[in-house]
Amino acid sequence: MHCPHCNQSVSVLSRAIRRAVRIKACPHCGGSVKVVFSWPVIAICFGPAVLLTLALRPWADSFASLPGVLAMLLLAMRLKSSE
Ligand SMILES: [Zn+2]
């Protein structure tokens, strides 16, 4: 993900992102940003996520949908300016 203010890369796992789910500050420039989900990306990833779920079902059973859904959400996360 990239900061909308300074365009530097912000890790999904960075503390600033993990701390709160809504409004955060960029660790580089301090500009306030929020995480939004890109619906087109979710739409594109939905098929592969379903296929991954079906592929994992024999081993993971009820947890089979977790990796696909998590990957889909991570890929769809975008930073937007909250100002
Ligand atoms: Zn920034």
PDB file of the backbone (N, CA, C, O) and the ligand in Angstrom, with CONECT records:
HET     ZN  A 101       1
ATOM      1  N   MET A   1       0.846  -1.188   0.000  1.00  0.00           N
ATOM      2  CA  MET A   1       0.000   0.000   0.000  1.00  0.00           C
ATOM      3  C   MET A   1       0.882   1.239   0.000  1.00  0.00           C
ATOM      4  O   MET A   1       1.980   1.221   0.556  1.00  0.00           O
ATOM      5  N   HIS A   2       0.413   2.306  -0.616  1.00  0.00           N
ATOM      6  CA  HIS A   2       1.189   3.523  -0.675  1.00  0.00           C
ATOM      7  C   HIS A   2       0.429   4.677  -0.037  1.00  0.00           C
ATOM      8  O   HIS A   2      -0.785   4.807  -0.194  1.00  0.00           O
ATOM      9  N   CYS A   3       1.172   5.511   0.685  1.00  0.00           N
ATOM     10  CA  CYS A   3       0.587   6.677   1.328  1.00  0.00           C
ATOM     11  C   CYS A   3       0.107   7.659   0.260  1.00  0.00           C
ATOM     12  O   CYS A   3       0.844   7.946  -0.684  1.00  0.00           O
ATOM     13  N   PRO A   4      -1.130   8.184   0.395  1.00  0.00           N
ATOM     14  CA  PRO A   4      -1.633   9.153  -0.596  1.00  0.00           C
ATOM     15  C   PRO A   4      -0.957  10.512  -0.481  1.00  0.00           C
ATOM     16  O   PRO A   4      -1.066  11.337  -1.388  1.00  0.00           O
ATOM     17  N   HIS A   5      -0.253  10.755   0.641  1.00  0.00           N
ATOM     18  CA  HIS A   5       0.397  12.052   0.830  1.00  0.00           C
ATOM     19  C   HIS A   5       1.812  12.054   0.272  1.00  0.00           C
ATOM     20  O   HIS A   5       2.153  12.903  -0.552  1.00  0.00           O
ATOM     21  N   CYS A   6       2.644  11.105   0.717  1.00  0.00           N
ATOM     22  CA  CYS A   6       4.053  11.117   0.337  1.00  0.00           C
ATOM     23  C   CYS A   6       4.388   9.993  -0.643  1.00  0.00           C
ATOM     24  O   CYS A   6       5.511   9.922  -1.143  1.00  0.00           O
ATOM     25  N   ASN A   7       3.417   9.110  -0.923  1.00  0.00           N
ATOM     26  CA  ASN A   7       3.588   8.028  -1.895  1.00  0.00           C
ATOM     27  C   ASN A   7       4.622   6.989  -1.479  1.00  0.00           C
ATOM     28  O   ASN A   7       5.078   6.207  -2.313  1.00  0.00           O
ATOM     29  N   GLN A   8       4.997   6.969  -0.204  1.00  0.00           N
ATOM     30  CA  GLN A   8       5.922   5.939   0.258  1.00  0.00           C
ATOM     31  C   GLN A   8       5.139   4.690   0.630  1.00  0.00           C
ATOM     32  O   GLN A   8       3.965   4.748   0.998  1.00  0.00           O
ATOM     33  N   SER A   9       5.817   3.573   0.523  1.00  0.00           N
ATOM     34  CA  SER A   9       5.170   2.304   0.811  1.00  0.00           C
ATOM     35  C   SER A   9       4.920   2.159   2.308  1.00  0.00           C
ATOM     36  O   SER A   9       5.803   2.427   3.123  1.00  0.00           O
ATOM     37  N   VAL A  10       3.716   1.737   2.659  1.00  0.00           N
ATOM     38  CA  VAL A  10       3.359   1.487   4.054  1.00  0.00           C
ATOM     39  C   VAL A  10       3.021   0.017   4.189  1.00  0.00           C
ATOM     40  O   VAL A  10       2.110  -0.475   3.524  1.00  0.00           O
ATOM     41  N   SER A  11       3.752  -0.696   5.049  1.00  0.00           N
ATOM     42  CA  SER A  11       3.507  -2.120   5.208  1.00  0.00           C
ATOM     43  C   SER A  11       2.168  -2.370   5.875  1.00  0.00           C
ATOM     44  O   SER A  11       1.768  -1.655   6.794  1.00  0.00           O
ATOM     45  N   VAL A  12       1.490  -3.388   5.398  1.00  0.00           N
ATOM     46  CA  VAL A  12       0.218  -3.777   6.004  1.00  0.00           C
ATOM     47  C   VAL A  12       0.432  -4.148   7.466  1.00  0.00           C
ATOM     48  O   VAL A  12      -0.453  -3.970   8.303  1.00  0.00           O
ATOM     49  N   LEU A  13       1.624  -4.666   7.759  1.00  0.00           N
ATOM     50  CA  LEU A  13       1.894  -5.145   9.107  1.00  0.00           C
ATOM     51  C   LEU A  13       2.509  -4.068   9.990  1.00  0.00           C
ATOM     52  O   LEU A  13       2.836  -4.335  11.147  1.00  0.00           O
ATOM     53  N   SER A  14       2.671  -2.875   9.474  1.00  0.00           N
ATOM     54  CA  SER A  14       3.270  -1.830  10.297  1.00  0.00           C
ATOM     55  C   SER A  14       2.369  -1.534  11.490  1.00  0.00           C
ATOM     56  O   SER A  14       1.150  -1.700  11.433  1.00  0.00           O
ATOM     57  N   ARG A  15       3.000  -1.095  12.561  1.00  0.00           N
ATOM     58  CA  ARG A  15       2.255  -0.893  13.798  1.00  0.00           C
ATOM     59  C   ARG A  15       1.137   0.121  13.631  1.00  0.00           C
ATOM     60  O   ARG A  15       0.048  -0.032  14.185  1.00  0.00           O
ATOM     61  N   ALA A  16       1.430   1.172  12.848  1.00  0.00           N
ATOM     62  CA  ALA A  16       0.424   2.225  12.675  1.00  0.00           C
ATOM     63  C   ALA A  16      -0.841   1.668  12.047  1.00  0.00           C
ATOM     64  O   ALA A  16      -1.951   2.092  12.371  1.00  0.00           O
ATOM     65  N   ILE A  17      -0.659   0.709  11.140  1.00  0.00           N
ATOM     66  CA  ILE A  17      -1.821   0.146  10.460  1.00  0.00           C
ATOM     67  C   ILE A  17      -2.558  -0.830  11.366  1.00  0.00           C
ATOM     68  O   ILE A  17      -3.788  -0.879  11.383  1.00  0.00           O
ATOM     69  N   ARG A  18      -1.785  -1.604  12.119  1.00  0.00           N
ATOM     70  CA  ARG A  18      -2.427  -2.634  12.934  1.00  0.00           C
ATOM     71  C   ARG A  18      -3.178  -2.056  14.123  1.00  0.00           C
ATOM     72  O   ARG A  18      -4.162  -2.630  14.588  1.00  0.00           O
ATOM     73  N   ARG A  19      -2.703  -0.907  14.613  1.00  0.00           N
ATOM     74  CA  ARG A  19      -3.231  -0.398  15.882  1.00  0.00           C
ATOM     75  C   ARG A  19      -4.734  -0.137  15.817  1.00  0.00           C
ATOM     76  O   ARG A  19      -5.488  -0.542  16.702  1.00  0.00           O
ATOM     77  N   ALA A  20      -5.145   0.532  14.774  1.00  0.00           N
ATOM     78  CA  ALA A  20      -6.569   0.869  14.650  1.00  0.00           C
ATOM     79  C   ALA A  20      -7.063   0.428  13.290  1.00  0.00           C
ATOM     80  O   ALA A  20      -6.273   0.282  12.358  1.00  0.00           O
ATOM     81  N   VAL A  21      -8.329   0.218  13.170  1.00  0.00           N
ATOM     82  CA  VAL A  21      -8.842  -0.271  11.905  1.00  0.00           C
ATOM     83  C   VAL A  21      -9.280   0.885  11.017  1.00  0.00           C
ATOM     84  O   VAL A  21      -9.365   0.725   9.799  1.00  0.00           O
ATOM     85  N   ARG A  22      -9.558   2.038  11.597  1.00  0.00           N
ATOM     86  CA  ARG A  22     -10.078   3.121  10.771  1.00  0.00           C
ATOM     87  C   ARG A  22      -9.025   4.153  10.384  1.00  0.00           C
ATOM     88  O   ARG A  22      -8.323   3.976   9.389  1.00  0.00           O
ATOM     89  N   ILE A  23      -8.909   5.212  11.147  1.00  0.00           N
ATOM     90  CA  ILE A  23      -8.026   6.302  10.727  1.00  0.00           C
ATOM     91  C   ILE A  23      -6.654   6.149  11.362  1.00  0.00           C
ATOM     92  O   ILE A  23      -6.534   5.952  12.571  1.00  0.00           O
ATOM     93  N   LYS A  24      -5.618   6.242  10.530  1.00  0.00           N
ATOM     94  CA  LYS A  24      -4.248   6.088  10.973  1.00  0.00           C
ATOM     95  C   LYS A  24      -3.408   7.212  10.396  1.00  0.00           C
ATOM     96  O   LYS A  24      -3.861   8.003   9.569  1.00  0.00           O
ATOM     97  N   ALA A  25      -2.182   7.253  10.858  1.00  0.00           N
ATOM     98  CA  ALA A  25      -1.248   8.222  10.305  1.00  0.00           C
ATOM     99  C   ALA A  25      -0.154   7.486   9.565  1.00  0.00           C
ATOM    100  O   ALA A  25       0.272   6.409   9.982  1.00  0.00           O
ATOM    101  N   CYS A  26       0.302   8.062   8.470  1.00  0.00           N
ATOM    102  CA  CYS A  26       1.410   7.490   7.722  1.00  0.00           C
ATOM    103  C   CYS A  26       2.668   7.517   8.576  1.00  0.00           C
ATOM    104  O   CYS A  26       2.979   8.553   9.162  1.00  0.00           O
ATOM    105  N   PRO A  27       3.406   6.405   8.666  1.00  0.00           N
ATOM    106  CA  PRO A  27       4.628   6.375   9.493  1.00  0.00           C
ATOM    107  C   PRO A  27       5.742   7.226   8.893  1.00  0.00           C
ATOM    108  O   PRO A  27       6.722   7.518   9.579  1.00  0.00           O
ATOM    109  N   HIS A  28       5.619   7.622   7.651  1.00  0.00           N
ATOM    110  CA  HIS A  28       6.679   8.407   7.000  1.00  0.00           C
ATOM    111  C   HIS A  28       6.434   9.906   7.149  1.00  0.00           C
ATOM    112  O   HIS A  28       7.324  10.633   7.592  1.00  0.00           O
ATOM    113  N   CYS A  29       5.262  10.371   6.794  1.00  0.00           N
ATOM    114  CA  CYS A  29       5.007  11.814   6.770  1.00  0.00           C
ATOM    115  C   CYS A  29       4.012  12.243   7.839  1.00  0.00           C
ATOM    116  O   CYS A  29       3.837  13.442   8.059  1.00  0.00           O
ATOM    117  N   GLY A  30       3.350  11.294   8.515  1.00  0.00           N
ATOM    118  CA  GLY A  30       2.406  11.654   9.563  1.00  0.00           C
ATOM    119  C   GLY A  30       1.048  12.081   9.041  1.00  0.00           C
ATOM    120  O   GLY A  30       0.157  12.412   9.823  1.00  0.00           O
ATOM    121  N   GLY A  31       0.884  12.075   7.731  1.00  0.00           N
ATOM    122  CA  GLY A  31      -0.413  12.448   7.167  1.00  0.00           C
ATOM    123  C   GLY A  31      -1.465  11.423   7.543  1.00  0.00           C
ATOM    124  O   GLY A  31      -1.187  10.224   7.587  1.00  0.00           O
ATOM    125  N   SER A  32      -2.687  11.898   7.818  1.00  0.00           N
ATOM    126  CA  SER A  32      -3.719  10.954   8.232  1.00  0.00           C
ATOM    127  C   SER A  32      -4.272  10.217   7.019  1.00  0.00           C
ATOM    128  O   SER A  32      -4.604  10.811   5.993  1.00  0.00           O
ATOM    129  N   VAL A  33      -4.354   8.924   7.175  1.00  0.00           N
ATOM    130  CA  VAL A  33      -4.838   8.074   6.095  1.00  0.00           C
ATOM    131  C   VAL A  33      -5.858   7.096   6.669  1.00  0.00           C
ATOM    132  O   VAL A  33      -5.907   6.869   7.878  1.00  0.00           O
ATOM    133  N   LYS A  34      -6.646   6.538   5.808  1.00  0.00           N
ATOM    134  CA  LYS A  34      -7.569   5.492   6.234  1.00  0.00           C
ATOM    135  C   LYS A  34      -7.494   4.355   5.228  1.00  0.00           C
ATOM    136  O   LYS A  34      -7.151   4.544   4.061  1.00  0.00           O
ATOM    137  N   VAL A  35      -7.826   3.171   5.719  1.00  0.00           N
ATOM    138  CA  VAL A  35      -7.810   1.997   4.855  1.00  0.00           C
ATOM    139  C   VAL A  35      -9.188   1.821   4.240  1.00  0.00           C
ATOM    140  O   VAL A  35     -10.199   1.795   4.942  1.00  0.00           O
ATOM    141  N   VAL A  36      -9.213   1.704   2.949  1.00  0.00           N
ATOM    142  CA  VAL A  36     -10.470   1.416   2.259  1.00  0.00           C
ATOM    143  C   VAL A  36     -10.271   0.135   1.460  1.00  0.00           C
ATOM    144  O   VAL A  36      -9.143  -0.238   1.135  1.00  0.00           O
ATOM    145  N   PHE A  37     -11.363  -0.528   1.149  1.00  0.00           N
ATOM    146  CA  PHE A  37     -11.270  -1.747   0.367  1.00  0.00           C
ATOM    147  C   PHE A  37     -11.719  -1.473  -1.061  1.00  0.00           C
ATOM    148  O   PHE A  37     -12.768  -0.874  -1.301  1.00  0.00           O
ATOM    149  N   SER A  38     -10.904  -1.923  -1.993  1.00  0.00           N
ATOM    150  CA  SER A  38     -11.201  -1.720  -3.404  1.00  0.00           C
ATOM    151  C   SER A  38     -12.132  -2.822  -3.884  1.00  0.00           C
ATOM    152  O   SER A  38     -11.729  -3.979  -3.995  1.00  0.00           O
ATOM    153  N   TRP A  39     -13.374  -2.462  -4.165  1.00  0.00           N
ATOM    154  CA  TRP A  39     -14.361  -3.476  -4.572  1.00  0.00           C
ATOM    155  C   TRP A  39     -14.018  -4.143  -5.899  1.00  0.00           C
ATOM    156  O   TRP A  39     -14.251  -5.343  -6.044  1.00  0.00           O
ATOM    157  N   PRO A  40     -13.469  -3.408  -6.881  1.00  0.00           N
ATOM    158  CA  PRO A  40     -13.072  -4.108  -8.121  1.00  0.00           C
ATOM    159  C   PRO A  40     -12.036  -5.195  -7.858  1.00  0.00           C
ATOM    160  O   PRO A  40     -12.087  -6.264  -8.466  1.00  0.00           O
ATOM    161  N   VAL A  41     -11.074  -4.918  -6.932  1.00  0.00           N
ATOM    162  CA  VAL A  41     -10.052  -5.925  -6.623  1.00  0.00           C
ATOM    163  C   VAL A  41     -10.703  -7.131  -5.949  1.00  0.00           C
ATOM    164  O   VAL A  41     -10.357  -8.277  -6.236  1.00  0.00           O
ATOM    165  N   ILE A  42     -11.658  -6.857  -5.044  1.00  0.00           N
ATOM    166  CA  ILE A  42     -12.365  -7.965  -4.379  1.00  0.00           C
ATOM    167  C   ILE A  42     -13.116  -8.797  -5.417  1.00  0.00           C
ATOM    168  O   ILE A  42     -13.127 -10.026  -5.350  1.00  0.00           O
ATOM    169  N   ALA A  43     -13.743  -8.114  -6.377  1.00  0.00           N
ATOM    170  CA  ALA A  43     -14.486  -8.835  -7.418  1.00  0.00           C
ATOM    171  C   ALA A  43     -13.552  -9.721  -8.240  1.00  0.00           C
ATOM    172  O   ALA A  43     -13.890 -10.853  -8.585  1.00  0.00           O
ATOM    173  N   ILE A  44     -12.354  -9.175  -8.551  1.00  0.00           N
ATOM    174  CA  ILE A  44     -11.397  -9.936  -9.355  1.00  0.00           C
ATOM    175  C   ILE A  44     -10.853 -11.123  -8.557  1.00  0.00           C
ATOM    176  O   ILE A  44     -10.643 -12.203  -9.110  1.00  0.00           O
ATOM    177  N   CYS A  45     -10.625 -10.918  -7.254  1.00  0.00           N
ATOM    178  CA  CYS A  45     -10.005 -11.958  -6.425  1.00  0.00           C
ATOM    179  C   CYS A  45     -11.011 -12.998  -5.942  1.00  0.00           C
ATOM    180  O   CYS A  45     -10.618 -14.039  -5.414  1.00  0.00           O
ATOM    181  N   PHE A  46     -12.302 -12.729  -6.117  1.00  0.00           N
ATOM    182  CA  PHE A  46     -13.307 -13.618  -5.542  1.00  0.00           C
ATOM    183  C   PHE A  46     -13.218 -15.024  -6.129  1.00  0.00           C
ATOM    184  O   PHE A  46     -13.295 -16.016  -5.404  1.00  0.00           O
ATOM    185  N   GLY A  47     -13.054 -15.099  -7.462  1.00  0.00           N
ATOM    186  CA  GLY A  47     -12.962 -16.403  -8.114  1.00  0.00           C
ATOM    187  C   GLY A  47     -11.794 -17.232  -7.595  1.00  0.00           C
ATOM    188  O   GLY A  47     -11.989 -18.360  -7.142  1.00  0.00           O
ATOM    189  N   PRO A  48     -10.552 -16.669  -7.658  1.00  0.00           N
ATOM    190  CA  PRO A  48      -9.404 -17.412  -7.121  1.00  0.00           C
ATOM    191  C   PRO A  48      -9.571 -17.765  -5.650  1.00  0.00           C
ATOM    192  O   PRO A  48      -9.126 -18.831  -5.224  1.00  0.00           O
ATOM    193  N   ALA A  49     -10.208 -16.888  -4.854  1.00  0.00           N
ATOM    194  CA  ALA A  49     -10.399 -17.177  -3.430  1.00  0.00           C
ATOM    195  C   ALA A  49     -11.319 -18.380  -3.252  1.00  0.00           C
ATOM    196  O   ALA A  49     -11.090 -19.220  -2.381  1.00  0.00           O
ATOM    197  N   VAL A  50     -12.364 -18.460  -4.083  1.00  0.00           N
ATOM    198  CA  VAL A  50     -13.283 -19.604  -4.012  1.00  0.00           C
ATOM    199  C   VAL A  50     -12.556 -20.885  -4.417  1.00  0.00           C
ATOM    200  O   VAL A  50     -12.728 -21.933  -3.795  1.00  0.00           O
ATOM    201  N   LEU A  51     -11.727 -20.783  -5.490  1.00  0.00           N
ATOM    202  CA  LEU A  51     -10.978 -21.959  -5.945  1.00  0.00           C
ATOM    203  C   LEU A  51     -10.007 -22.429  -4.863  1.00  0.00           C
ATOM    204  O   LEU A  51      -9.860 -23.628  -4.626  1.00  0.00           O
ATOM    205  N   LEU A  52      -9.335 -21.454  -4.199  1.00  0.00           N
ATOM    206  CA  LEU A  52      -8.395 -21.801  -3.132  1.00  0.00           C
ATOM    207  C   LEU A  52      -9.134 -22.485  -1.984  1.00  0.00           C
ATOM    208  O   LEU A  52      -8.638 -23.446  -1.396  1.00  0.00           O
ATOM    209  N   THR A  53     -10.321 -21.978  -1.677  1.00  0.00           N
ATOM    210  CA  THR A  53     -11.136 -22.580  -0.618  1.00  0.00           C
ATOM    211  C   THR A  53     -11.472 -24.036  -0.952  1.00  0.00           C
ATOM    212  O   THR A  53     -11.363 -24.922  -0.105  1.00  0.00           O
ATOM    213  N   LEU A  54     -11.881 -24.265  -2.205  1.00  0.00           N
ATOM    214  CA  LEU A  54     -12.221 -25.628  -2.627  1.00  0.00           C
ATOM    215  C   LEU A  54     -10.995 -26.527  -2.599  1.00  0.00           C
ATOM    216  O   LEU A  54     -11.088 -27.702  -2.244  1.00  0.00           O
ATOM    217  N   ALA A  55      -9.823 -25.963  -2.980  1.00  0.00           N
ATOM    218  CA  ALA A  55      -8.597 -26.752  -3.014  1.00  0.00           C
ATOM    219  C   ALA A  55      -8.147 -27.138  -1.610  1.00  0.00           C
ATOM    220  O   ALA A  55      -7.579 -28.212  -1.407  1.00  0.00           O
ATOM    221  N   LEU A  56      -8.404 -26.249  -0.632  1.00  0.00           N
ATOM    222  CA  LEU A  56      -7.934 -26.506   0.730  1.00  0.00           C
ATOM    223  C   LEU A  56      -8.928 -27.318   1.552  1.00  0.00           C
ATOM    224  O   LEU A  56      -8.581 -27.847   2.608  1.00  0.00           O
ATOM    225  N   ARG A  57     -10.160 -27.416   1.069  1.00  0.00           N
ATOM    226  CA  ARG A  57     -11.217 -28.035   1.866  1.00  0.00           C
ATOM    227  C   ARG A  57     -10.874 -29.450   2.359  1.00  0.00           C
ATOM    228  O   ARG A  57     -11.182 -29.779   3.505  1.00  0.00           O
ATOM    229  N   PRO A  58     -10.237 -30.307   1.515  1.00  0.00           N
ATOM    230  CA  PRO A  58      -9.931 -31.667   2.000  1.00  0.00           C
ATOM    231  C   PRO A  58      -9.017 -31.657   3.216  1.00  0.00           C
ATOM    232  O   PRO A  58      -9.074 -32.577   4.032  1.00  0.00           O
ATOM    233  N   TRP A  59      -8.156 -30.612   3.358  1.00  0.00           N
ATOM    234  CA  TRP A  59      -7.206 -30.592   4.476  1.00  0.00           C
ATOM    235  C   TRP A  59      -7.674 -29.703   5.626  1.00  0.00           C
ATOM    236  O   TRP A  59      -7.507 -30.045   6.796  1.00  0.00           O
ATOM    237  N   ALA A  60      -8.259 -28.567   5.278  1.00  0.00           N
ATOM    238  CA  ALA A  60      -8.521 -27.573   6.318  1.00  0.00           C
ATOM    239  C   ALA A  60      -9.989 -27.528   6.734  1.00  0.00           C
ATOM    240  O   ALA A  60     -10.317 -26.890   7.735  1.00  0.00           O
ATOM    241  N   ASP A  61     -10.869 -28.178   6.003  1.00  0.00           N
ATOM    242  CA  ASP A  61     -12.285 -28.245   6.337  1.00  0.00           C
ATOM    243  C   ASP A  61     -12.889 -26.859   6.577  1.00  0.00           C
ATOM    244  O   ASP A  61     -12.974 -26.065   5.641  1.00  0.00           O
ATOM    245  N   SER A  62     -13.309 -26.552   7.805  1.00  0.00           N
ATOM    246  CA  SER A  62     -14.044 -25.312   8.033  1.00  0.00           C
ATOM    247  C   SER A  62     -13.144 -24.081   7.979  1.00  0.00           C
ATOM    248  O   SER A  62     -13.645 -22.961   7.875  1.00  0.00           O
ATOM    249  N   PHE A  63     -11.828 -24.266   8.047  1.00  0.00           N
ATOM    250  CA  PHE A  63     -10.921 -23.126   7.955  1.00  0.00           C
ATOM    251  C   PHE A  63     -10.447 -22.894   6.521  1.00  0.00           C
ATOM    252  O   PHE A  63      -9.602 -22.031   6.279  1.00  0.00           O
ATOM    253  N   ALA A  64     -10.979 -23.648   5.584  1.00  0.00           N
ATOM    254  CA  ALA A  64     -10.471 -23.611   4.215  1.00  0.00           C
ATOM    255  C   ALA A  64     -10.637 -22.242   3.560  1.00  0.00           C
ATOM    256  O   ALA A  64      -9.853 -21.875   2.686  1.00  0.00           O
ATOM    257  N   SER A  65     -11.652 -21.487   3.978  1.00  0.00           N
ATOM    258  CA  SER A  65     -11.895 -20.207   3.315  1.00  0.00           C
ATOM    259  C   SER A  65     -11.009 -19.101   3.865  1.00  0.00           C
ATOM    260  O   SER A  65     -10.921 -18.031   3.263  1.00  0.00           O
ATOM    261  N   LEU A  66     -10.344 -19.335   5.006  1.00  0.00           N
ATOM    262  CA  LEU A  66      -9.555 -18.272   5.635  1.00  0.00           C
ATOM    263  C   LEU A  66      -8.430 -17.725   4.760  1.00  0.00           C
ATOM    264  O   LEU A  66      -8.368 -16.512   4.559  1.00  0.00           O
ATOM    265  N   PRO A  67      -7.527 -18.573   4.225  1.00  0.00           N
ATOM    266  CA  PRO A  67      -6.405 -18.007   3.442  1.00  0.00           C
ATOM    267  C   PRO A  67      -6.878 -17.209   2.237  1.00  0.00           C
ATOM    268  O   PRO A  67      -6.342 -16.138   1.950  1.00  0.00           O
ATOM    269  N   GLY A  68      -7.873 -17.720   1.534  1.00  0.00           N
ATOM    270  CA  GLY A  68      -8.369 -17.021   0.353  1.00  0.00           C
ATOM    271  C   GLY A  68      -9.001 -15.686   0.703  1.00  0.00           C
ATOM    272  O   GLY A  68      -8.764 -14.682   0.031  1.00  0.00           O
ATOM    273  N   VAL A  69      -9.813 -15.678   1.766  1.00  0.00           N
ATOM    274  CA  VAL A  69     -10.480 -14.442   2.168  1.00  0.00           C
ATOM    275  C   VAL A  69      -9.461 -13.427   2.673  1.00  0.00           C
ATOM    276  O   VAL A  69      -9.547 -12.243   2.350  1.00  0.00           O
ATOM    277  N   LEU A  70      -8.490 -13.894   3.472  1.00  0.00           N
ATOM    278  CA  LEU A  70      -7.455 -12.990   3.985  1.00  0.00           C
ATOM    279  C   LEU A  70      -6.640 -12.395   2.853  1.00  0.00           C
ATOM    280  O   LEU A  70      -6.391 -11.189   2.832  1.00  0.00           O
ATOM    281  N   ALA A  71      -6.218 -13.239   1.902  1.00  0.00           N
ATOM    282  CA  ALA A  71      -5.438 -12.750   0.769  1.00  0.00           C
ATOM    283  C   ALA A  71      -6.245 -11.741  -0.035  1.00  0.00           C
ATOM    284  O   ALA A  71      -5.713 -10.729  -0.492  1.00  0.00           O
ATOM    285  N   MET A  72      -7.539 -12.027  -0.206  1.00  0.00           N
ATOM    286  CA  MET A  72      -8.400 -11.130  -0.964  1.00  0.00           C
ATOM    287  C   MET A  72      -8.487  -9.766  -0.274  1.00  0.00           C
ATOM    288  O   MET A  72      -8.392  -8.729  -0.932  1.00  0.00           O
ATOM    289  N   LEU A  73      -8.669  -9.766   1.059  1.00  0.00           N
ATOM    290  CA  LEU A  73      -8.788  -8.508   1.788  1.00  0.00           C
ATOM    291  C   LEU A  73      -7.475  -7.739   1.767  1.00  0.00           C
ATOM    292  O   LEU A  73      -7.471  -6.518   1.607  1.00  0.00           O
ATOM    293  N   LEU A  74      -6.340  -8.460   1.930  1.00  0.00           N
ATOM    294  CA  LEU A  74      -5.039  -7.780   1.928  1.00  0.00           C
ATOM    295  C   LEU A  74      -4.777  -7.137   0.578  1.00  0.00           C
ATOM    296  O   LEU A  74      -4.279  -6.013   0.508  1.00  0.00           O
ATOM    297  N   LEU A  75      -5.111  -7.849  -0.501  1.00  0.00           N
ATOM    298  CA  LEU A  75      -4.883  -7.311  -1.837  1.00  0.00           C
ATOM    299  C   LEU A  75      -5.794  -6.119  -2.111  1.00  0.00           C
ATOM    300  O   LEU A  75      -5.437  -5.223  -2.877  1.00  0.00           O
ATOM    301  N   ALA A  76      -6.966  -6.110  -1.488  1.00  0.00           N
ATOM    302  CA  ALA A  76      -7.948  -5.061  -1.779  1.00  0.00           C
ATOM    303  C   ALA A  76      -7.758  -3.828  -0.905  1.00  0.00           C
ATOM    304  O   ALA A  76      -8.386  -2.797  -1.147  1.00  0.00           O
ATOM    305  N   MET A  77      -6.890  -3.923   0.121  1.00  0.00           N
ATOM    306  CA  MET A  77      -6.688  -2.788   1.017  1.00  0.00           C
ATOM    307  C   MET A  77      -5.958  -1.655   0.309  1.00  0.00           C
ATOM    308  O   MET A  77      -4.931  -1.879  -0.334  1.00  0.00           O
ATOM    309  N   ARG A  78      -6.479  -0.456   0.424  1.00  0.00           N
ATOM    310  CA  ARG A  78      -5.858   0.729  -0.162  1.00  0.00           C
ATOM    311  C   ARG A  78      -5.847   1.835   0.895  1.00  0.00           C
ATOM    312  O   ARG A  78      -6.730   1.907   1.749  1.00  0.00           O
ATOM    313  N   LEU A  79      -4.848   2.678   0.820  1.00  0.00           N
ATOM    314  CA  LEU A  79      -4.804   3.831   1.716  1.00  0.00           C
ATOM    315  C   LEU A  79      -5.380   5.046   0.998  1.00  0.00           C
ATOM    316  O   LEU A  79      -5.035   5.348  -0.144  1.00  0.00           O
ATOM    317  N   LYS A  80      -6.271   5.731   1.712  1.00  0.00           N
ATOM    318  CA  LYS A  80      -6.851   6.962   1.168  1.00  0.00           C
ATOM    319  C   LYS A  80      -6.599   8.077   2.176  1.00  0.00           C
ATOM    320  O   LYS A  80      -6.514   7.834   3.380  1.00  0.00           O
ATOM    321  N   SER A  81      -6.484   9.277   1.679  1.00  0.00           N
ATOM    322  CA  SER A  81      -6.368  10.423   2.565  1.00  0.00           C
ATOM    323  C   SER A  81      -7.675  10.589   3.313  1.00  0.00           C
ATOM    324  O   SER A  81      -8.748  10.499   2.716  1.00  0.00           O
ATOM    325  N   SER A  82      -7.597  10.830   4.619  1.00  0.00           N
ATOM    326  CA  SER A  82      -8.828  10.995   5.391  1.00  0.00           C
ATOM    327  C   SER A  82      -9.131  12.472   5.629  1.00  0.00           C
ATOM    328  O   SER A  82      -9.989  12.807   6.446  1.00  0.00           O
ATOM    329  N   GLU A  83      -8.436  13.348   4.924  1.00  0.00           N
ATOM    330  CA  GLU A  83      -8.685  14.790   5.092  1.00  0.00           C
ATOM    331  C   GLU A  83      -9.582  15.307   3.984  1.00  0.00           C
ATOM    332  O   GLU A  83      -9.903  16.495   3.954  1.00  0.00           O
TER     333      GLU A  83
HETATM  334 ZN    ZN A 101       3.024   9.526   3.988  1.00  0.00          ZN2+
END
